[in-house]
Amino acid sequence: MTDRVIHPAKPLDVGIVGGGMAGLYAGLLLQKHGHRVRIFEGTDRVGGRVYTHYFTQEQDQFFEAGAMRLPQSGFQTYTFDLIDWLRQFRLPKDRKIKLIPYILSAPGNRLYVNGVRGDGYQVTSTTPASINWEVPDEYKNKTAGELLKTAIGPLIEMLEDDFDQGFRELVERYDNFSFRFYLVSVIGWPTSVIDFVETVASQTNQFALSVPEMVMQNMEFNTEDWFTIEHGMSRLPSAMSYLLGYRNITYGARVTGVRNEDNGNVAITAVGYNGRIEAKFDRVILAIPPAALKMIADRPRWSIPKELAIRSMHFEALYKMGLRFKTRFWERVGPKSMRGGQSTTDLPIRWIVYPSNGIGGDGPGVLLVYAWMTDATTWLPLTPTERRSLALFCLARMYNGEVDTKTKKEIDVYDLLIGSSDAVWSAKTSTGDAMFLPGQFNSRFEPGRKPEGNIFFAGEHLSRHHTWISGALESAHQAVRDMIGDVPPLGPPVGQHSDQPPQIDPKLPPTNIELNYGAPILLGSRGDDATPKVEYRFTPHEPLFRIGQGWPVYEGSTAPAFPLHLGGDARHPIGVELTDLAGPGACE
Ligand SMILES: Cc1cc2nc3c(=O)[nH]c(=O)nc-3n(C[C@H](O)[C@H](O)[C@H](O)COP(=O)(O)OP(=O)(O)OC[C@H]3O[C@@H](n4cnc5c(N)ncnc54)[C@H](O)[C@@H]3O)c2cc1C
């Protein structure tokens, strides 16, 4: 992006907005190169769209409300290298990371489309004839996979020899085309064939996305080996935040203002229920989705292309519900049992994902329903109980009346349900995932990534591999390179070398400092090395608020550090909210 090689002589104080994967990665990378960071996170937790919901603390009783699987492809090395890097440190037991295989597709997975039941293991082996889908005769016996390969295969080949060059050509030639338009006008498919392939191999309206977007998505899913994290994906951000240092993150702090100052500093305002912080940094990284950035009204107006990128970069809705049942009945339905993978249906639930953790377990188990795009949006207006009823109705269609080979009882999903929890991502500013419309790689991508003075930008949407954790990490690496020069990404130890473990927080003593309600207080200044270098003021909102619990002082310094929690913002909640509902099985 930029060929500046800066390597600043003095450590920088960098403010990072957003404690998702991009913000955390940027923080660790900057710390590794000797810079000081402070992350402002609007919610009570780090991880953003990486979020494991634990129904109970017992083994495998969780569902991934956000990211759940990691393809081991050449494009995803950022994530695997990060995991190797993290594993060289001594992490607390509950933050240790172990990869286990993720099963993308398994024998027994079902297809239930157009009222016809079929085999969903090789879902792309479905033909129009097998599910009574009306198409012209010459397409009747072609599989969805064959069809898709003829259409997209040559485009994927463009990227194989030289990805950067191939991607540039792809964007030049086809970025203004929707994939549907490409299929009609270049490949010459009739609408009925396009609809068939989209229904079976994709989600509703996905072919409205741009050609490069669909090529990237198909390419990433065309991976053999997949992994997930034992005990939940949240271990990844949790390990990162541990190494970053507890005292370097302020939770419950929604950033509402970002301003460039004449001397090059960048000022930030963060608010929470407990008060407001005004702080000045040498540099700032905005590691938040464009929808969240758009809602920071108190910020400079940037160039037209930049503002357009922020306003229009397209995000699609994502919806997930985890349902906890008394048994893993889906693994015990005779020859059609499934151990991992997912079933596909045109019922509202669209995909049923069978977890890859705890396969074969005897106790309760969790499966999840997962919808993207238009299939996700349609869940939004429903109440939590309506959503749960709908999911159960669909699951009953798929399983009720079959016999559990272990209990010999008929399956009744209503009776088996212990509880559910769902994540309507698009209802909050974290939103779904970036999926570009025609023209957006061409016109929105570079302006979106471009630094503005000492303000830098990161987030999955700013990588060509967006919609993946690796994309978020790549974007953060790019933002750090733009800031301090061409440093390598976080990677596994080379030979005997291993990175020094970052300094972990000592036990933080409380202070006795009291604040006067409403009066801004200068808490730190750009001083010598012993005190925090960042100038910041805290204005409490809450008359009873005292600096105390959770408010540390730096070791060897009497100056109080930043508050660790601003209390969150009840008026403008950020981040996804999970809705938990108990089921009949919970009473037993
Ligand atoms: C349902 C779902 C399934 C997914 N599946 C996969 C998968 O299987 N594999 C995979 O690799 N990827 C998957 N992804 C994508 C992956 O989770 C994301 O690409 C990645 O986590 C995005 O990280 P980020 O840091 O860019 O953004 P986020 O995770 O959105 O982080 C942004 C952070 O900023 C905070 N924030 C927002 N506004 C403010 C503000 N004003 N002030 C302070 N803080 C603020 C938010 O609370 C959040 O913590 C999935 C995503 C979803 C939603």
The ligand as an SDF file (V2000), in Angstrom:
LIG
                    3D

 53 58  0  0  0  0  0  0  0  0999 V2000
  -21.5950  -15.7690   12.2010 C   0  0  0  0  0  0  0  0  0  0  0  0
  -20.1760  -15.6180   11.7230 C   0  0  0  0  0  0  0  0  0  0  0  0
  -19.4840  -16.7210   11.2610 C   0  0  0  0  0  0  0  0  0  0  0  0
  -18.1560  -16.6080   10.8550 C   0  0  0  0  0  0  0  0  0  0  0  0
  -17.4730  -17.7350   10.4900 N   0  0  0  0  0  0  0  0  0  0  0  0
  -16.1300  -17.6650   10.2750 C   0  0  0  0  0  0  0  0  0  0  0  0
  -15.3630  -18.8480   10.1670 C   0  0  0  0  0  0  0  0  0  0  0  0
  -15.9000  -19.9540   10.2880 O   0  0  0  0  0  0  0  0  0  0  0  0
  -14.0160  -18.7340    9.9510 N   0  0  0  0  0  0  0  0  0  0  0  0
  -13.3900  -17.5120    9.8810 C   0  0  0  0  0  0  0  0  0  0  0  0
  -12.1650  -17.4590    9.7100 O   0  0  0  0  0  0  0  0  0  0  0  0
  -14.1120  -16.3580    9.9940 N   0  0  0  0  0  0  0  0  0  0  0  0
  -15.4530  -16.4130   10.2110 C   0  0  0  0  0  0  0  0  0  0  0  0
  -16.1840  -15.2720   10.4010 N   0  0  0  0  0  0  0  0  0  0  0  0
  -15.5410  -13.9740   10.1650 C   0  0  0  0  0  0  0  0  0  0  0  0
  -14.6320  -13.5060   11.3200 C   0  0  0  0  0  0  0  0  0  0  0  0
  -15.2630  -13.7550   12.5420 O   0  0  0  0  0  0  0  0  0  0  0  0
  -14.3660  -12.0320   11.1200 C   0  0  0  0  0  0  0  0  0  0  0  0
  -13.8210  -11.8210    9.8270 O   0  0  0  0  0  0  0  0  0  0  0  0
  -13.3780  -11.4470   12.1190 C   0  0  0  0  0  0  0  0  0  0  0  0
  -13.5570  -11.9650   13.4080 O   0  0  0  0  0  0  0  0  0  0  0  0
  -13.5310   -9.9270   12.0940 C   0  0  0  0  0  0  0  0  0  0  0  0
  -12.6190   -9.3200   12.9720 O   0  0  0  0  0  0  0  0  0  0  0  0
  -12.4970   -7.7360   13.0190 P   0  0  0  0  0  0  0  0  0  0  0  0
  -11.5060   -7.4320   14.0730 O   0  0  0  0  0  0  0  0  0  0  0  0
  -12.2660   -7.2150   11.6610 O   0  0  0  0  0  0  0  0  0  0  0  0
  -13.9430   -7.1850   13.4110 O   0  0  0  0  0  0  0  0  0  0  0  0
  -14.8860   -7.4730   14.7640 P   0  0  0  0  0  0  0  0  0  0  0  0
  -14.6930   -8.8610   15.1540 O   0  0  0  0  0  0  0  0  0  0  0  0
  -16.1970   -6.9890   14.3710 O   0  0  0  0  0  0  0  0  0  0  0  0
  -14.1770   -6.5210   15.8200 O   0  0  0  0  0  0  0  0  0  0  0  0
  -14.5090   -5.1570   15.9590 C   0  0  0  0  0  0  0  0  0  0  0  0
  -14.5710   -4.8360   17.4540 C   0  0  0  0  0  0  0  0  0  0  0  0
  -14.7890   -3.4410   17.5930 O   0  0  0  0  0  0  0  0  0  0  0  0
  -15.7380   -3.1920   18.6120 C   0  0  0  0  0  0  0  0  0  0  0  0
  -16.3140   -1.8830   18.3130 N   0  0  0  0  0  0  0  0  0  0  0  0
  -17.1620   -1.5420   17.3100 C   0  0  0  0  0  0  0  0  0  0  0  0
  -17.4170   -0.2180   17.3430 N   0  0  0  0  0  0  0  0  0  0  0  0
  -16.6940    0.2910   18.3770 C   0  0  0  0  0  0  0  0  0  0  0  0
  -16.5340    1.6200   18.9130 C   0  0  0  0  0  0  0  0  0  0  0  0
  -17.1450    2.6920   18.3760 N   0  0  0  0  0  0  0  0  0  0  0  0
  -15.7330    1.7690   20.0040 N   0  0  0  0  0  0  0  0  0  0  0  0
  -15.0890    0.7110   20.5690 C   0  0  0  0  0  0  0  0  0  0  0  0
  -15.2170   -0.5490   20.0940 N   0  0  0  0  0  0  0  0  0  0  0  0
  -15.9950   -0.7520   19.0060 C   0  0  0  0  0  0  0  0  0  0  0  0
  -16.7010   -4.3760   18.5040 C   0  0  0  0  0  0  0  0  0  0  0  0
  -17.3870   -4.5870   19.7140 O   0  0  0  0  0  0  0  0  0  0  0  0
  -15.7320   -5.5280   18.1660 C   0  0  0  0  0  0  0  0  0  0  0  0
  -15.2490   -6.1580   19.3310 O   0  0  0  0  0  0  0  0  0  0  0  0
  -17.5260  -15.3490   10.8380 C   0  0  0  0  0  0  0  0  0  0  0  0
  -18.2230  -14.2180   11.2720 C   0  0  0  0  0  0  0  0  0  0  0  0
  -19.5330  -14.3460   11.7360 C   0  0  0  0  0  0  0  0  0  0  0  0
  -20.2550  -13.1230   12.2450 C   0  0  0  0  0  0  0  0  0  0  0  0
  1  2  1  0
  2  3  1  0
  2 52  2  0
  3  4  2  0
  4  5  1  0
  4 50  1  0
  5  6  2  0
  6  7  1  0
  6 13  1  0
  7  8  2  0
  7  9  1  0
  9 10  1  0
 10 11  2  0
 10 12  1  0
 12 13  2  0
 13 14  1  0
 14 15  1  0
 14 50  1  0
 15 16  1  0
 16 17  1  0
 16 18  1  0
 18 19  1  0
 18 20  1  0
 20 21  1  0
 20 22  1  0
 22 23  1  0
 23 24  1  0
 24 25  2  0
 24 26  1  0
 24 27  1  0
 27 28  1  0
 28 29  2  0
 28 30  1  0
 28 31  1  0
 31 32  1  0
 32 33  1  0
 33 34  1  0
 33 48  1  0
 34 35  1  0
 35 36  1  0
 35 46  1  0
 36 37  1  0
 36 45  1  0
 37 38  2  0
 38 39  1  0
 39 40  1  0
 39 45  2  0
 40 41  1  0
 40 42  2  0
 42 43  1  0
 43 44  2  0
 44 45  1  0
 46 47  1  0
 46 48  1  0
 48 49  1  0
 50 51  2  0
 51 52  1  0
 52 53  1  0
M  END
$$$$
